[in-house]
Amino acid sequence: MPVQYVMYKGIKFPPAYNSEHSLNFAHNEFLVRDDDIFNVTYPKSGTVWMTEILSLIRSHGHPGWSRTILNSDRVPWFSTQLGLESALSYPSPRLLTCHLPRHIFPKSFSCSRAKVIYTLRDPRDVVVSYYYFSKMCNSYEDPTSFEQFLRDFLNGELPHGSWFEHVQGWMEMKGRENFFFITYEELKQDLQGSVRRLCQFLGQDLDEDDISSVVQNASFTSMRENPMCNSILLPSDIMDQTKGQFLRKGICEDWKNHFTVAQSETFDRIYQDRMQNLNMAFPWDRR
Ligand code: PPS
C-alpha cells in the first residue's frame, strides 16, 4: 500500500510519527531554552548513536539511564507528535533530537544560546543505510530498487528532503560557538577523542574513566544488545524486524558493496556540482 507522507514546506515526512501540526508547532511555536542541546542529523547519519553518546555523557558514563529508558524518551524527537509532548514537559536541561533541515528548525533557536550538535556521514553510506531502513520501516515507501532509491536521494525526493540542502543549511552555522559538527567517520575512527571534544563543547567535566565508559557503552556491540536503543521494542506494524536490523552493519564504506561503477560516477558528478560552494573537505572526500 502506498505510504501517505505528511507534507510540510514541500518536504515529505513519515506519517507514523509526524503531523502537519507537530511540524508547524516545532517550526513556529516551539520555545527553545538556552540550555537545550539538540542532536540534529539527516536520517541514517548516526542519530541514534549520538543520542546514546549524549545520554552517556549526561550520566558521566554510567549506563543505568541508557539501559532502562528508551532512547526516544531520553532524547525526544520534538518535532513529532509524541516527542513534542515529552519535550514540552521535560525539565531543563533537555536533550532533543530531530532530522529537521535548518530552514524549518524552531524559529526561537536564533535568539537562544541553545547548542546544536550536527552529525553527518558519507552520503553514499547514508543512502545504503536508508535503503535497508526503508524496507523494514512501514512508514516509508518500500523501495522498488536501489537504482531508483539512489535517483530519488540525488533528486532530494526521499522523506526528510535533500541531503545536499540539509548539509548546506546547517553548515551555514559553522564557526558559531553554539554549533558543533562531527562526522560518523570521525566517531568510527576515534570515539574516545570525539567524546572528549563533545564534552568540551558541552562544558561537561568527565574524567578518562567516565569517557572510557561512554565509549564502551556506545559501541556498536553494546548498542545492538541494548533494547532501549536497538529498536526491537518498536511496534511491529511500524518496524518489521523480520526484514532486517536497525543497527545493521555500523561500518564505513559499505557503499562500495552496493554502487555500480556507473552509479558511483553519476554520484560523484552530482556531488561535486552540489557541494562546490561549501568549500569544505569531509573525510569521505579523500576516499
Ligand atoms: S535514523 O533512523 O535516521 O535515526 O538512523 P540513524 O541512527 O541516523 O542511523 C543508523 C545508522 O547508524 C548506525 N549506528 C552505528 N554505527 C556504528 N556504531 C554505533 N554505535 C552505531 N549506532 C548506530 C546504524 O547501524 C545505521 O547504519 P547502517 O549502515 O545501516 O548499519
py3Dmol code that shows the C-alpha trace and the ligand (Angstrom):
import py3Dmol

protein = """\
ATOM      1  CA  MET A   1       0.000   0.000   0.000  1.00  0.00           C
ATOM      2  CA  PRO A   2       1.429   3.425  -0.868  1.00  0.00           C
ATOM      3  CA  VAL A   3       2.505   5.493   2.142  1.00  0.00           C
ATOM      4  CA  GLN A   4       0.698   8.790   2.617  1.00  0.00           C
ATOM      5  CA  TYR A   5       3.526  11.077   3.656  1.00  0.00           C
ATOM      6  CA  VAL A   6       2.899  14.210   5.680  1.00  0.00           C
ATOM      7  CA  MET A   7       3.956  17.239   3.639  1.00  0.00           C
ATOM      8  CA  TYR A   8       5.455  20.286   5.304  1.00  0.00           C
ATOM      9  CA  LYS A   9       7.096  23.126   3.350  1.00  0.00           C
ATOM     10  CA  GLY A  10       7.408  20.859   0.326  1.00  0.00           C
ATOM     11  CA  ILE A  11       9.218  18.083   2.256  1.00  0.00           C
ATOM     12  CA  LYS A  12       7.834  14.580   2.858  1.00  0.00           C
ATOM     13  CA  PHE A  13       7.773  13.260   6.422  1.00  0.00           C
ATOM     14  CA  PRO A  14       6.892   9.693   7.511  1.00  0.00           C
ATOM     15  CA  PRO A  15       3.275   9.556   8.717  1.00  0.00           C
ATOM     16  CA  ALA A  16       3.677   7.343  11.799  1.00  0.00           C
ATOM     17  CA  TYR A  17       5.351   9.999  13.865  1.00  0.00           C
ATOM     18  CA  ASN A  18       4.728  13.334  12.220  1.00  0.00           C
ATOM     19  CA  SER A  19       1.740  15.547  11.618  1.00  0.00           C
ATOM     20  CA  GLU A  20       1.489  18.900   9.939  1.00  0.00           C
ATOM     21  CA  HIS A  21       0.578  20.307  13.326  1.00  0.00           C
ATOM     22  CA  SER A  22       3.628  18.910  15.133  1.00  0.00           C
ATOM     23  CA  LEU A  23       5.967  20.138  12.393  1.00  0.00           C
ATOM     24  CA  ASN A  24       4.333  23.537  12.252  1.00  0.00           C
ATOM     25  CA  PHE A  25       4.479  23.800  16.040  1.00  0.00           C
ATOM     26  CA  ALA A  26       8.152  22.758  16.117  1.00  0.00           C
ATOM     27  CA  HIS A  27       8.968  25.332  13.472  1.00  0.00           C
ATOM     28  CA  ASN A  28       6.928  28.300  14.586  1.00  0.00           C
ATOM     29  CA  GLU A  29       5.965  27.926  18.219  1.00  0.00           C
ATOM     30  CA  PHE A  30       8.416  25.626  19.978  1.00  0.00           C
ATOM     31  CA  LEU A  31      10.220  27.613  22.669  1.00  0.00           C
ATOM     32  CA  VAL A  32      13.892  26.778  22.705  1.00  0.00           C
ATOM     33  CA  ARG A  33      15.554  27.102  26.098  1.00  0.00           C
ATOM     34  CA  ASP A  34      19.099  28.433  26.447  1.00  0.00           C
ATOM     35  CA  ASP A  35      20.325  25.190  27.954  1.00  0.00           C
ATOM     36  CA  ASP A  36      18.733  22.887  25.341  1.00  0.00           C
ATOM     37  CA  ILE A  37      21.084  20.560  23.482  1.00  0.00           C
ATOM     38  CA  PHE A  38      19.953  19.450  20.025  1.00  0.00           C
ATOM     39  CA  ASN A  39      21.120  16.311  18.245  1.00  0.00           C
ATOM     40  CA  VAL A  40      20.475  17.122  14.573  1.00  0.00           C
ATOM     41  CA  THR A  41      21.064  14.853  11.585  1.00  0.00           C
ATOM     42  CA  TYR A  42      19.886  13.892   8.150  1.00  0.00           C
ATOM     43  CA  PRO A  43      18.451  10.334   8.504  1.00  0.00           C
ATOM     44  CA  LYS A  44      20.894   7.435   8.785  1.00  0.00           C
ATOM     45  CA  SER A  45      23.844   9.635   9.681  1.00  0.00           C
ATOM     46  CA  GLY A  46      24.339   8.443  13.262  1.00  0.00           C
ATOM     47  CA  THR A  47      21.346   9.933  15.111  1.00  0.00           C
ATOM     48  CA  VAL A  48      20.770   7.060  17.493  1.00  0.00           C
ATOM     49  CA  TRP A  49      24.497   6.704  18.088  1.00  0.00           C
ATOM     50  CA  MET A  50      24.779  10.378  19.051  1.00  0.00           C
ATOM     51  CA  THR A  51      21.680  10.029  21.252  1.00  0.00           C
ATOM     52  CA  GLU A  52      23.497   7.279  23.133  1.00  0.00           C
ATOM     53  CA  ILE A  53      26.725   9.245  23.386  1.00  0.00           C
ATOM     54  CA  LEU A  54      24.922  12.346  24.702  1.00  0.00           C
ATOM     55  CA  SER A  55      22.889  10.312  27.209  1.00  0.00           C
ATOM     56  CA  LEU A  56      26.049   8.635  28.474  1.00  0.00           C
ATOM     57  CA  ILE A  57      27.927  11.932  28.722  1.00  0.00           C
ATOM     58  CA  ARG A  58      24.998  13.338  30.689  1.00  0.00           C
ATOM     59  CA  SER A  59      25.265  10.423  33.141  1.00  0.00           C
ATOM     60  CA  HIS A  60      29.100  10.562  33.326  1.00  0.00           C
ATOM     61  CA  GLY A  61      29.439   7.208  31.584  1.00  0.00           C
ATOM     62  CA  HIS A  62      27.097   5.330  33.931  1.00  0.00           C
ATOM     63  CA  PRO A  63      24.917   3.156  31.692  1.00  0.00           C
ATOM     64  CA  GLY A  64      21.889   2.967  34.027  1.00  0.00           C
ATOM     65  CA  TRP A  65      19.817   5.631  32.266  1.00  0.00           C
ATOM     66  CA  SER A  66      20.624   4.311  28.769  1.00  0.00           C
ATOM     67  CA  ARG A  67      19.808   0.735  29.731  1.00  0.00           C
ATOM     68  CA  THR A  68      16.471   1.402  31.415  1.00  0.00           C
ATOM     69  CA  ILE A  69      14.817   4.237  29.477  1.00  0.00           C
ATOM     70  CA  LEU A  70      14.001   4.173  25.767  1.00  0.00           C
ATOM     71  CA  ASN A  71      16.245   6.463  23.722  1.00  0.00           C
ATOM     72  CA  SER A  72      13.221   8.365  22.402  1.00  0.00           C
ATOM     73  CA  ASP A  73      12.195   9.097  25.995  1.00  0.00           C
ATOM     74  CA  ARG A  74      15.667  10.227  26.985  1.00  0.00           C
ATOM     75  CA  VAL A  75      16.147  12.437  23.932  1.00  0.00           C
ATOM     76  CA  PRO A  76      12.708  13.147  22.456  1.00  0.00           C
ATOM     77  CA  TRP A  77      12.005  13.749  18.783  1.00  0.00           C
ATOM     78  CA  PHE A  78      10.445  17.127  19.493  1.00  0.00           C
ATOM     79  CA  SER A  79       9.008  17.660  16.003  1.00  0.00           C
ATOM     80  CA  THR A  80       6.859  14.515  16.222  1.00  0.00           C
ATOM     81  CA  GLN A  81       3.517  14.234  17.971  1.00  0.00           C
ATOM     82  CA  LEU A  82       4.669  12.070  20.881  1.00  0.00           C
ATOM     83  CA  GLY A  83       8.094  13.613  21.176  1.00  0.00           C
ATOM     84  CA  LEU A  84       6.639  17.085  21.356  1.00  0.00           C
ATOM     85  CA  GLU A  85       4.587  16.200  24.438  1.00  0.00           C
ATOM     86  CA  SER A  86       7.690  14.848  26.162  1.00  0.00           C
ATOM     87  CA  ALA A  87       9.835  17.791  25.155  1.00  0.00           C
ATOM     88  CA  LEU A  88       7.314  20.295  26.484  1.00  0.00           C
ATOM     89  CA  SER A  89       7.053  18.550  29.832  1.00  0.00           C
ATOM     90  CA  TYR A  90      10.770  17.804  30.383  1.00  0.00           C
ATOM     91  CA  PRO A  91      12.757  19.775  32.919  1.00  0.00           C
ATOM     92  CA  SER A  92      15.882  21.597  31.799  1.00  0.00           C
ATOM     93  CA  PRO A  93      18.446  20.921  30.581  1.00  0.00           C
ATOM     94  CA  ARG A  94      16.810  18.965  27.774  1.00  0.00           C
ATOM     95  CA  LEU A  95      18.430  16.717  25.207  1.00  0.00           C
ATOM     96  CA  LEU A  96      16.380  16.839  21.991  1.00  0.00           C
ATOM     97  CA  THR A  97      16.667  15.308  18.568  1.00  0.00           C
ATOM     98  CA  CYS A  98      15.387  15.843  15.036  1.00  0.00           C
ATOM     99  CA  HIS A  99      16.086  15.456  11.337  1.00  0.00           C
ATOM    100  CA  LEU A 100      14.818  18.964  10.548  1.00  0.00           C
ATOM    101  CA  PRO A 101      16.595  20.999   7.930  1.00  0.00           C
ATOM    102  CA  ARG A 102      17.870  24.388   9.169  1.00  0.00           C
ATOM    103  CA  HIS A 103      15.086  26.378   7.492  1.00  0.00           C
ATOM    104  CA  ILE A 104      12.323  24.620   9.415  1.00  0.00           C
ATOM    105  CA  PHE A 105      14.156  24.337  12.720  1.00  0.00           C
ATOM    106  CA  PRO A 106      12.448  26.260  15.590  1.00  0.00           C
ATOM    107  CA  LYS A 107      12.485  29.975  14.899  1.00  0.00           C
ATOM    108  CA  SER A 108      13.146  30.694  18.572  1.00  0.00           C
ATOM    109  CA  PHE A 109      16.535  28.980  18.269  1.00  0.00           C
ATOM    110  CA  SER A 110      18.050  32.020  16.538  1.00  0.00           C
ATOM    111  CA  CYS A 111      17.805  34.204  19.623  1.00  0.00           C
ATOM    112  CA  SER A 112      18.837  31.482  22.087  1.00  0.00           C
ATOM    113  CA  ARG A 113      22.136  30.110  23.340  1.00  0.00           C
ATOM    114  CA  ALA A 114      20.990  26.507  22.868  1.00  0.00           C
ATOM    115  CA  LYS A 115      23.616  24.170  21.416  1.00  0.00           C
ATOM    116  CA  VAL A 116      23.354  22.109  18.244  1.00  0.00           C
ATOM    117  CA  ILE A 117      25.421  19.009  17.523  1.00  0.00           C
ATOM    118  CA  TYR A 118      25.191  18.174  13.845  1.00  0.00           C
ATOM    119  CA  THR A 119      26.387  14.719  12.753  1.00  0.00           C
ATOM    120  CA  LEU A 120      26.897  13.975   9.099  1.00  0.00           C
ATOM    121  CA  ARG A 121      28.021  10.899   7.215  1.00  0.00           C
ATOM    122  CA  ASP A 122      29.320   9.921   3.812  1.00  0.00           C
ATOM    123  CA  PRO A 123      26.145  10.384   1.750  1.00  0.00           C
ATOM    124  CA  ARG A 124      26.838   7.155  -0.155  1.00  0.00           C
ATOM    125  CA  ASP A 125      26.666   5.225   3.125  1.00  0.00           C
ATOM    126  CA  VAL A 126      23.607   7.255   4.119  1.00  0.00           C
ATOM    127  CA  VAL A 127      21.764   6.170   1.004  1.00  0.00           C
ATOM    128  CA  VAL A 128      22.651   2.486   1.517  1.00  0.00           C
ATOM    129  CA  SER A 129      21.581   2.557   5.160  1.00  0.00           C
ATOM    130  CA  TYR A 130      18.406   4.476   4.232  1.00  0.00           C
ATOM    131  CA  TYR A 131      17.562   1.907   1.552  1.00  0.00           C
ATOM    132  CA  TYR A 132      17.621  -1.008   4.015  1.00  0.00           C
ATOM    133  CA  PHE A 133      15.821   1.002   6.685  1.00  0.00           C
ATOM    134  CA  SER A 134      13.027   1.883   4.233  1.00  0.00           C
ATOM    135  CA  LYS A 135      12.494  -1.812   3.588  1.00  0.00           C
ATOM    136  CA  MET A 136      11.885  -2.567   7.261  1.00  0.00           C
ATOM    137  CA  CYS A 137      10.118   0.591   8.419  1.00  0.00           C
ATOM    138  CA  ASN A 138       6.487   0.664   7.333  1.00  0.00           C
ATOM    139  CA  SER A 139       6.246   4.462   7.492  1.00  0.00           C
ATOM    140  CA  TYR A 140       8.457   4.583   4.438  1.00  0.00           C
ATOM    141  CA  GLU A 141       7.619   3.518   0.918  1.00  0.00           C
ATOM    142  CA  ASP A 142       9.192   0.136   0.144  1.00  0.00           C
ATOM    143  CA  PRO A 143      11.989   0.912  -2.335  1.00  0.00           C
ATOM    144  CA  THR A 144      11.414  -0.560  -5.773  1.00  0.00           C
ATOM    145  CA  SER A 145      15.144  -0.886  -6.493  1.00  0.00           C
ATOM    146  CA  PHE A 146      18.426   0.526  -5.232  1.00  0.00           C
ATOM    147  CA  GLU A 147      18.873   2.289  -8.578  1.00  0.00           C
ATOM    148  CA  GLN A 148      15.575   4.159  -8.168  1.00  0.00           C
ATOM    149  CA  PHE A 149      16.224   4.847  -4.488  1.00  0.00           C
ATOM    150  CA  LEU A 150      19.603   6.387  -5.307  1.00  0.00           C
ATOM    151  CA  ARG A 151      17.996   8.512  -8.013  1.00  0.00           C
ATOM    152  CA  ASP A 152      15.375   9.740  -5.521  1.00  0.00           C
ATOM    153  CA  PHE A 153      18.115  10.509  -2.986  1.00  0.00           C
ATOM    154  CA  LEU A 154      20.089  12.538  -5.524  1.00  0.00           C
ATOM    155  CA  ASN A 155      16.930  14.379  -6.586  1.00  0.00           C
ATOM    156  CA  GLY A 156      16.049  15.226  -2.973  1.00  0.00           C
ATOM    157  CA  GLU A 157      12.812  13.277  -3.210  1.00  0.00           C
ATOM    158  CA  LEU A 158      13.154  10.965  -0.224  1.00  0.00           C
ATOM    159  CA  PRO A 159      11.408  11.675   3.091  1.00  0.00           C
ATOM    160  CA  HIS A 160      13.156  14.475   5.030  1.00  0.00           C
ATOM    161  CA  GLY A 161      14.202  16.133   1.778  1.00  0.00           C
ATOM    162  CA  SER A 162      17.523  16.712   0.125  1.00  0.00           C
ATOM    163  CA  TRP A 163      20.766  15.641   1.829  1.00  0.00           C
ATOM    164  CA  PHE A 164      22.597  18.420  -0.015  1.00  0.00           C
ATOM    165  CA  GLU A 165      20.215  21.124   1.204  1.00  0.00           C
ATOM    166  CA  HIS A 166      20.262  19.708   4.730  1.00  0.00           C
ATOM    167  CA  VAL A 167      24.049  19.797   4.939  1.00  0.00           C
ATOM    168  CA  GLN A 168      24.332  23.184   3.274  1.00  0.00           C
ATOM    169  CA  GLY A 169      21.678  24.734   5.512  1.00  0.00           C
ATOM    170  CA  TRP A 170      23.285  23.509   8.713  1.00  0.00           C
ATOM    171  CA  MET A 171      26.839  24.225   7.632  1.00  0.00           C
ATOM    172  CA  GLU A 172      25.925  27.897   7.437  1.00  0.00           C
ATOM    173  CA  MET A 173      26.172  27.720  11.246  1.00  0.00           C
ATOM    174  CA  LYS A 174      29.832  26.656  11.064  1.00  0.00           C
ATOM    175  CA  GLY A 175      32.013  28.797  13.301  1.00  0.00           C
ATOM    176  CA  ARG A 176      29.229  29.789  15.699  1.00  0.00           C
ATOM    177  CA  GLU A 177      30.094  28.972  19.277  1.00  0.00           C
ATOM    178  CA  ASN A 178      26.829  27.099  19.895  1.00  0.00           C
ATOM    179  CA  PHE A 179      27.282  24.851  16.837  1.00  0.00           C
ATOM    180  CA  PHE A 180      29.401  21.683  16.738  1.00  0.00           C
ATOM    181  CA  PHE A 181      29.630  19.347  13.798  1.00  0.00           C
ATOM    182  CA  ILE A 182      31.177  15.919  13.592  1.00  0.00           C
ATOM    183  CA  THR A 183      31.131  13.087  11.103  1.00  0.00           C
ATOM    184  CA  TYR A 184      30.128   9.472  11.560  1.00  0.00           C
ATOM    185  CA  GLU A 185      33.569   8.629  10.148  1.00  0.00           C
ATOM    186  CA  GLU A 186      35.319  10.590  12.936  1.00  0.00           C
ATOM    187  CA  LEU A 187      33.213   8.781  15.519  1.00  0.00           C
ATOM    188  CA  LYS A 188      34.239   5.475  13.978  1.00  0.00           C
ATOM    189  CA  GLN A 189      37.895   6.402  13.763  1.00  0.00           C
ATOM    190  CA  ASP A 190      38.341   7.877  17.220  1.00  0.00           C
ATOM    191  CA  LEU A 191      35.337   7.638  19.518  1.00  0.00           C
ATOM    192  CA  GLN A 192      37.352   8.439  22.642  1.00  0.00           C
ATOM    193  CA  GLY A 193      38.738  11.642  21.122  1.00  0.00           C
ATOM    194  CA  SER A 194      35.317  12.549  19.707  1.00  0.00           C
ATOM    195  CA  VAL A 195      33.690  12.141  23.120  1.00  0.00           C
ATOM    196  CA  ARG A 196      36.408  14.336  24.659  1.00  0.00           C
ATOM    197  CA  ARG A 197      35.693  17.074  22.090  1.00  0.00           C
ATOM    198  CA  LEU A 198      31.953  16.751  22.690  1.00  0.00           C
ATOM    199  CA  CYS A 199      32.449  17.095  26.454  1.00  0.00           C
ATOM    200  CA  GLN A 200      34.466  20.236  25.888  1.00  0.00           C
ATOM    201  CA  PHE A 201      31.765  21.737  23.677  1.00  0.00           C
ATOM    202  CA  LEU A 202      29.089  20.825  26.215  1.00  0.00           C
ATOM    203  CA  GLY A 203      31.095  22.075  29.193  1.00  0.00           C
ATOM    204  CA  GLN A 204      30.862  18.614  30.776  1.00  0.00           C
ATOM    205  CA  ASP A 205      33.716  17.618  33.012  1.00  0.00           C
ATOM    206  CA  LEU A 206      34.271  13.871  32.580  1.00  0.00           C
ATOM    207  CA  ASP A 207      37.442  12.095  33.668  1.00  0.00           C
ATOM    208  CA  GLU A 208      39.138   9.492  31.462  1.00  0.00           C
ATOM    209  CA  ASP A 209      37.360   6.566  33.180  1.00  0.00           C
ATOM    210  CA  ASP A 210      33.979   8.224  32.556  1.00  0.00           C
ATOM    211  CA  ILE A 211      34.915   8.803  28.922  1.00  0.00           C
ATOM    212  CA  SER A 212      36.036   5.186  28.503  1.00  0.00           C
ATOM    213  CA  SER A 213      32.707   4.065  29.876  1.00  0.00           C
ATOM    214  CA  VAL A 214      30.859   6.295  27.384  1.00  0.00           C
ATOM    215  CA  VAL A 215      32.924   4.734  24.587  1.00  0.00           C
ATOM    216  CA  GLN A 216      32.305   1.197  25.767  1.00  0.00           C
ATOM    217  CA  ASN A 217      28.555   1.631  26.212  1.00  0.00           C
ATOM    218  CA  ALA A 218      28.125   3.493  22.927  1.00  0.00           C
ATOM    219  CA  SER A 219      29.941   0.822  20.928  1.00  0.00           C
ATOM    220  CA  PHE A 220      28.049  -0.880  18.126  1.00  0.00           C
ATOM    221  CA  THR A 221      28.115  -4.183  20.030  1.00  0.00           C
ATOM    222  CA  SER A 222      26.770  -2.691  23.270  1.00  0.00           C
ATOM    223  CA  MET A 223      24.068  -0.759  21.461  1.00  0.00           C
ATOM    224  CA  ARG A 224      22.973  -3.785  19.459  1.00  0.00           C
ATOM    225  CA  GLU A 225      22.407  -5.634  22.720  1.00  0.00           C
ATOM    226  CA  ASN A 226      20.534  -2.778  24.369  1.00  0.00           C
ATOM    227  CA  PRO A 227      16.752  -2.974  23.732  1.00  0.00           C
ATOM    228  CA  MET A 228      16.475   0.690  24.752  1.00  0.00           C
ATOM    229  CA  CYS A 229      18.221   1.727  21.561  1.00  0.00           C
ATOM    230  CA  ASN A 230      18.239  -1.187  19.102  1.00  0.00           C
ATOM    231  CA  SER A 231      14.603  -0.575  18.023  1.00  0.00           C
ATOM    232  CA  ILE A 232      13.485  -4.090  18.992  1.00  0.00           C
ATOM    233  CA  LEU A 233      10.725  -2.635  21.188  1.00  0.00           C
ATOM    234  CA  LEU A 234       9.113  -0.639  18.387  1.00  0.00           C
ATOM    235  CA  PRO A 235       5.685  -1.998  17.404  1.00  0.00           C
ATOM    236  CA  SER A 236       5.865  -4.496  14.552  1.00  0.00           C
ATOM    237  CA  ASP A 237       3.384  -2.507  12.452  1.00  0.00           C
ATOM    238  CA  ILE A 238       5.997   0.256  12.385  1.00  0.00           C
ATOM    239  CA  MET A 239       9.257  -1.684  12.277  1.00  0.00           C
ATOM    240  CA  ASP A 240       9.241  -5.125  10.690  1.00  0.00           C
ATOM    241  CA  GLN A 241      12.176  -6.787  12.445  1.00  0.00           C
ATOM    242  CA  THR A 242      11.902  -9.816  10.128  1.00  0.00           C
ATOM    243  CA  LYS A 243      13.159  -7.636   7.267  1.00  0.00           C
ATOM    244  CA  GLY A 244      16.432  -6.514   8.828  1.00  0.00           C
ATOM    245  CA  GLN A 245      18.079  -4.882  11.786  1.00  0.00           C
ATOM    246  CA  PHE A 246      18.050  -1.188  12.616  1.00  0.00           C
ATOM    247  CA  LEU A 247      21.659  -1.425  13.818  1.00  0.00           C
ATOM    248  CA  ARG A 248      22.539  -3.105  10.553  1.00  0.00           C
ATOM    249  CA  LYS A 249      26.313  -3.081   9.937  1.00  0.00           C
ATOM    250  CA  GLY A 250      27.655   0.078  11.554  1.00  0.00           C
ATOM    251  CA  ILE A 251      30.609   0.417   9.176  1.00  0.00           C
ATOM    252  CA  CYS A 252      32.092   2.971   6.785  1.00  0.00           C
ATOM    253  CA  GLU A 253      32.204   2.486   3.017  1.00  0.00           C
ATOM    254  CA  ASP A 254      29.507  -0.156   2.736  1.00  0.00           C
ATOM    255  CA  TRP A 255      28.505   1.809  -0.388  1.00  0.00           C
ATOM    256  CA  LYS A 256      31.358   0.055  -2.178  1.00  0.00           C
ATOM    257  CA  ASN A 257      29.363  -3.174  -1.879  1.00  0.00           C
ATOM    258  CA  HIS A 258      26.294  -1.571  -3.451  1.00  0.00           C
ATOM    259  CA  PHE A 259      27.175   1.061  -6.043  1.00  0.00           C
ATOM    260  CA  THR A 260      27.934   0.093  -9.622  1.00  0.00           C
ATOM    261  CA  VAL A 261      30.728   1.980 -11.384  1.00  0.00           C
ATOM    262  CA  ALA A 262      28.113   3.958 -13.316  1.00  0.00           C
ATOM    263  CA  GLN A 263      26.196   4.850 -10.140  1.00  0.00           C
ATOM    264  CA  SER A 264      29.419   5.930  -8.474  1.00  0.00           C
ATOM    265  CA  GLU A 265      30.348   8.168 -11.410  1.00  0.00           C
ATOM    266  CA  THR A 266      26.898   9.761 -11.513  1.00  0.00           C
ATOM    267  CA  PHE A 267      27.021  10.289  -7.774  1.00  0.00           C
ATOM    268  CA  ASP A 268      30.478  11.937  -7.922  1.00  0.00           C
ATOM    269  CA  ARG A 269      29.397  14.291 -10.687  1.00  0.00           C
ATOM    270  CA  ILE A 270      26.303  15.460  -8.827  1.00  0.00           C
ATOM    271  CA  TYR A 271      28.160  15.611  -5.502  1.00  0.00           C
ATOM    272  CA  GLN A 272      30.943  17.814  -6.935  1.00  0.00           C
ATOM    273  CA  ASP A 273      28.409  20.111  -8.514  1.00  0.00           C
ATOM    274  CA  ARG A 274      26.182  20.452  -5.442  1.00  0.00           C
ATOM    275  CA  MET A 275      28.965  20.708  -2.856  1.00  0.00           C
ATOM    276  CA  GLN A 276      31.451  23.011  -4.563  1.00  0.00           C
ATOM    277  CA  ASN A 277      30.112  26.178  -2.929  1.00  0.00           C
ATOM    278  CA  LEU A 278      30.569  24.749   0.538  1.00  0.00           C
ATOM    279  CA  ASN A 279      34.343  24.775   0.293  1.00  0.00           C
ATOM    280  CA  MET A 280      34.829  22.096   2.918  1.00  0.00           C
ATOM    281  CA  ALA A 281      36.672  18.784   2.948  1.00  0.00           C
ATOM    282  CA  PHE A 282      34.986  15.829   4.618  1.00  0.00           C
ATOM    283  CA  PRO A 283      36.685  12.517   5.484  1.00  0.00           C
ATOM    284  CA  TRP A 284      34.959  10.766   2.554  1.00  0.00           C
ATOM    285  CA  ASP A 285      36.267  13.335   0.066  1.00  0.00           C
ATOM    286  CA  ARG A 286      39.715  11.773   0.463  1.00  0.00           C
ATOM    287  CA  ARG A 287      38.499   8.263  -0.309  1.00  0.00           C
TER     288      ARG A 287
END
"""
ligand_1 = """\
31
PPS
S 17.708 7.162 11.926
O 16.672 6.168 11.542
O 17.780 8.257 10.954
O 17.548 7.642 13.288
O 19.074 6.349 11.796
P 20.477 6.812 12.383
O 20.545 6.494 13.811
O 20.780 8.210 11.963
O 21.483 5.884 11.571
C 21.501 4.492 11.672
C 22.880 4.033 11.219
O 23.837 4.298 12.263
C 24.488 3.090 12.607
N 24.891 3.086 14.025
C 26.152 2.859 14.425
N 27.284 2.653 13.717
C 28.409 2.430 14.424
N 28.457 2.395 15.780
C 27.361 2.587 16.522
N 27.442 2.550 17.846
C 26.127 2.855 15.838
N 24.856 3.093 16.232
C 24.111 3.234 15.107
C 23.438 2.035 12.292
O 23.981 0.744 12.260
C 22.927 2.538 10.955
O 23.892 2.371 9.904
P 23.965 1.097 8.952
O 24.980 1.472 7.894
O 22.617 0.877 8.370
O 24.444 -0.039 9.799
"""
view = py3Dmol.view(width=600, height=400)
view.addModel(protein, "pdb")
view.setStyle({"model": 0}, {"cartoon": {"style": "trace"}})
view.addModel(ligand_1, "xyz")
view.setStyle({"model": 1}, {"stick": {}})
view.zoomTo()
view.show()
